[in-house]
Amino acid sequence: MRILVFGSMAYDRIMTFPGKFADHILPDKLHILSVCFVLEGLQEKFGGTAGNIAYSLGLLGDSPLIVASAGKDFEPYAAWLTKQGLSMQGIKLVPEEFTAGAYITTDQSDNQITAFNPGAMKVQAGFAVDSFDPADTLGIVAPGCLADMKHYSAKFKELGIPFFYDPGQNITAFSGEELAEMLTGASYLITNDYELQLIMNATGLSKESILHRVGTLITTLGEEGSVINEKGVETKVPAARISGVKDPTGAGDSFRSGLLRGLALGKSLSVAARMGAVTAAYCVEQHGTQEHVFTQAEFWARYEENFGKPE
């Protein structure tokens, strides 16, 4: 089964401030805020929802197709993807823009200030999916170009391609009517519990109303695992055990990778969610969203240690 991953390609540029933001921001002067933080170096990591999901899918033995836009500084990322055996076929290069970039500064209290430049992500990927066999294709529409999120959610429904609708951090960029339209008819709606509440607030839909509009609702709950709502039946899936959290960033994307791979292999949804939990566990044990590594033998051994042999 071919997995189509629509989302973003981005560089995560991570900086550390050796103090506390609160010591340098005057609450009574916020209307004329002017501060400069001298930072301790910079780390550049490969990121973006599509890149992160595709990376872990590759570790799991899949060859997903990334559908996204990237900019004039994409060469190092392209070399990394090629090294991972991932195709560039669905990535559109936009020479007049930079690849999307997140500039993340963290202080000693773990407070963060983030600036995000969408860059090439503003441009639609323009990749045609009409030739893909719906019976042998699985898609995910993750946060990325807003116009493409609308396009591919509609296109997948038109073609009968089963897909995950995953609006994530782009929820607030859409109107309630747009969100309701995109999620209606999706095979799966996947969010964390906070994002699900944002969707309900924006659309005015109750959880029960959303369940009438989507095939399956999957809600991630961090260290408490996830919940699957399918045809009126709720299944709780625990998180996998970890040796220690170094960076929770990217855990959600890794979870989605395991979930997608499990379904592509013909596993039940509960087994696929457990695969997602194990993949996420590997991610949070490293700094960065594409720094974890494992062999398939190691993955399945860890799966069995946590959940027993898959049905």
C-alpha positions in Angstrom: 0.0 0.0 0.0 1.3 3.4 -1.0 1.3 6.1 1.7 0.9 9.8 0.6 2.1 12.2 3.2 1.0 15.8 2.7 2.4 18.4 5.1 5.3 20.8 5.6 9.0 20.6 5.1 10.9 22.9 7.5 14.1 23.6 9.3 13.9 23.8 13.1 16.5 26.3 14.3 16.8 25.8 18.0 18.5 28.3 20.4 19.0 28.4 24.1 19.0 31.5 26.3 21.1 31.0 29.5 18.7 33.0 31.6 15.0 33.6 32.1 12.8 35.7 29.8 10.9 36.9 32.8 14.0 38.7 34.2 14.2 40.9 31.0 10.6 41.6 30.2 8.9 44.5 32.1 5.2 43.7 32.4 4.3 47.4 32.6 6.2 48.2 29.4 4.8 45.6 27.1 3.3 48.3 24.8 6.9 49.4 24.0 8.6 46.0 24.2 12.2 46.0 23.0 14.5 43.2 24.2 17.5 41.4 22.9 18.5 37.9 24.1 22.2 36.9 23.7 21.9 33.1 23.0 24.2 30.1 23.5 24.7 28.9 19.9 22.2 27.5 17.4 21.3 24.0 16.3 19.6 23.3 13.0 17.4 20.2 12.7 15.3 18.8 9.9 11.6 19.1 10.6 8.2 19.8 9.3 5.2 17.5 9.6 5.6 15.7 6.3 9.4 15.3 6.8 9.0 14.0 10.3 6.2 11.5 9.4 8.0 10.2 6.3 11.3 9.8 8.3 9.8 7.4 10.8 7.9 5.6 8.1 11.2 4.9 6.5 12.6 3.5 9.7 9.5 1.2 9.8 10.3 -0.1 6.3 7.9 2.0 4.3 8.6 4.2 1.2 6.1 7.0 1.6 5.6 9.8 -1.0 6.1 13.3 0.5 3.8 16.0 -1.0 5.1 19.4 0.0 6.9 22.6 -1.1 10.4 23.5 -0.3 12.7 26.5 -0.9 16.0 27.6 -2.3 17.9 26.4 0.8 16.5 22.9 0.6 19.7 21.1 -0.7 20.9 19.8 2.7 17.5 18.5 3.6 17.2 16.9 0.1 20.5 15.1 0.6 19.2 13.8 4.0 16.0 12.5 2.5 17.9 10.8 -0.2 20.2 9.2 2.3 17.1 7.8 4.1 15.8 6.4 0.8 12.9 8.8 0.6 11.5 10.0 -2.8 11.6 13.6 -3.9 9.0 13.1 -6.5 6.2 15.0 -4.7 8.3 17.9 -3.4 7.9 21.1 -5.3 10.9 23.5 -5.2 10.2 27.2 -5.0 13.4 29.0 -5.9 12.3 32.5 -4.8 11.5 31.4 -1.3 13.3 29.9 1.7 12.1 26.5 3.1 9.8 27.0 6.0 11.7 27.7 9.2 10.8 27.6 12.9 13.1 29.7 15.1 12.8 28.4 18.7 14.4 30.0 21.7 14.1 28.3 25.1 15.1 29.8 28.4 16.2 28.1 31.6 12.6 27.7 32.8 11.7 25.9 29.6 9.7 28.8 28.3 9.8 29.2 24.6 9.5 32.0 22.1 9.0 30.8 18.5 9.0 32.7 15.2 7.8 30.8 12.1 8.5 31.8 8.6 6.2 29.8 6.2 8.4 30.6 3.2 7.8 28.0 0.4 5.0 26.5 2.5 2.8 29.3 1.2 3.0 27.8 -2.3 0.8 24.8 -3.3 2.7 21.6 -4.1 0.5 21.0 -7.1 1.1 17.2 -7.1 -1.6 15.2 -8.9 -2.9 12.1 -7.0 -5.6 11.1 -9.5 -3.6 8.1 -10.8 -3.4 6.4 -7.4 -5.5 3.3 -6.7 -7.9 4.0 -3.8 -7.8 0.4 -2.8 -4.0 0.5 -2.4 -3.4 4.0 -1.1 -3.5 5.7 2.3 -3.1 9.4 2.8 -2.6 11.9 5.6 -3.3 15.7 5.4 -1.1 17.2 8.1 -0.4 20.9 8.8 1.2 22.5 5.8 0.1 24.9 3.0 -3.4 26.0 3.9 -4.7 25.9 0.3 -3.2 22.4 -0.2 -4.8 21.1 3.1 -8.2 22.1 1.6 -7.4 20.7 -1.8 -6.1 17.3 -0.7 -8.8 16.7 1.8 -11.4 17.3 -0.9 -9.4 15.4 -3.5 -8.9 12.3 -1.3 -12.7 12.2 -0.6 -13.5 12.7 -4.3 -11.2 9.8 -5.3 -12.2 7.5 -2.4 -8.7 7.4 -1.0 -8.9 6.7 2.8 -7.0 9.4 4.7 -6.2 11.0 8.0 -7.3 14.6 8.5 -4.7 16.1 10.9 -5.2 19.9 11.1 -2.9 20.4 14.2 -1.3 23.8 14.6 -3.2 25.1 11.6 -6.6 24.8 13.2 -6.9 28.5 14.1 -6.0 29.4 10.5 -9.3 28.1 9.2 -12.9 29.2 9.9 -15.3 26.8 11.7 -17.1 26.2 8.4 -13.8 25.2 6.6 -12.8 22.9 9.4 -16.2 21.2 9.4 -16.1 20.8 5.6 -12.6 19.3 5.6 -13.2 16.8 8.4 -16.6 15.6 7.1 -16.0 12.4 5.2 -12.5 11.9 6.4 -11.7 8.3 7.2 -9.9 9.4 10.4 -9.6 12.6 12.3 -6.5 12.7 14.5 -5.7 15.4 17.1 -4.6 15.7 20.6 -7.2 16.5 23.3 -6.5 20.3 23.2 -6.8 20.4 19.4 -10.0 18.5 19.5 -11.5 21.1 21.9 -10.3 23.9 19.5 -12.1 22.2 16.7 -15.3 21.8 18.7 -15.1 25.5 19.7 -14.5 26.7 16.2 -17.2 24.5 14.5 -19.8 24.4 17.2 -19.9 20.6 16.8 -20.0 18.3 19.8 -17.8 15.2 19.9 -20.8 13.1 19.0 -21.5 15.3 16.0 -17.9 15.0 14.8 -18.1 11.2 15.2 -21.1 11.2 12.8 -19.0 13.1 10.2 -15.8 11.0 10.3 -15.1 7.3 10.1 -12.9 7.2 13.2 -11.7 9.7 15.8 -8.2 9.2 17.3 -7.2 11.5 20.2 -3.6 11.4 21.6 -3.1 12.2 25.3 0.6 12.4 25.7 2.0 10.2 28.4 -1.5 8.8 29.0 -1.6 7.2 25.5 -4.4 7.6 23.1 -8.1 6.9 22.6 -9.7 5.5 19.5 -13.4 6.1 18.9 -14.7 3.8 16.1 -18.3 3.1 15.3 -19.4 4.1 18.8 -16.7 1.9 20.5 -14.0 3.6 22.5 -10.6 1.8 22.9 -7.9 3.2 25.1 -4.3 2.6 24.1 -1.5 3.1 26.6 1.7 4.9 25.9 4.9 2.9 25.5 7.5 2.9 28.3 10.4 5.3 27.8 13.9 5.6 29.3 13.5 9.3 29.8 12.0 12.3 27.9 14.7 14.5 26.2 12.4 16.3 23.8 8.7 15.8 23.2 8.8 17.7 19.9 7.8 15.4 17.1 6.2 12.7 19.2 2.8 13.3 17.5 4.3 13.0 14.0 6.1 9.7 15.1 2.9 8.4 16.5 1.2 9.0 13.1 4.0 7.2 11.3 3.5 4.0 13.3 -0.3 4.3 12.9 0.0 4.7 9.1 2.5 1.9 8.8 0.4 -0.5 10.9 -2.7 0.1 8.7 -0.7 -0.2 5.5 0.5 -3.6 6.8 -3.2 -4.6 7.4 -3.0 -4.5 11.2 -6.0 -3.6 13.3 -6.4 0.0 14.4 -5.5 -0.8 18.0 -2.3 -2.6 16.9 -1.5 0.3 14.6 -2.0 2.8 17.5 0.4 0.7 19.7 2.9 0.8 16.8 2.5 4.6 16.9 3.1 4.6 20.7 6.4 2.7 20.3 7.5 5.0 17.5 6.8 8.0 19.6 8.7 6.6 22.5 11.8 6.4 20.3 11.4 10.0 19.2 11.0 11.6 22.7 14.2 9.9 23.9 16.3 12.1 21.5 16.7 15.8 20.9 15.1 16.7 17.5 12.3 15.2 15.5 14.5 13.1 13.1 17.3 12.0 15.4 15.9 8.6 16.6 17.0 5.4 14.9 16.0 1.8 15.2 16.0 -1.4 13.2 12.7 -3.2 12.5 13.9 -6.1 14.7 14.5 -3.6 17.6 11.1 -2.0 17.0 9.2 -5.3 17.2 11.1 -6.4 20.2 10.2 -3.2 22.0 6.6 -3.5 20.9 6.4 -7.0 22.4 8.1 -5.8 25.6 5.3 -3.2 26.0 2.2 -4.9 24.5 3.0 -8.5 23.8 2.8 -10.1 20.4 0.6 -8.2 18.0 -2.7 -9.9 17.1 
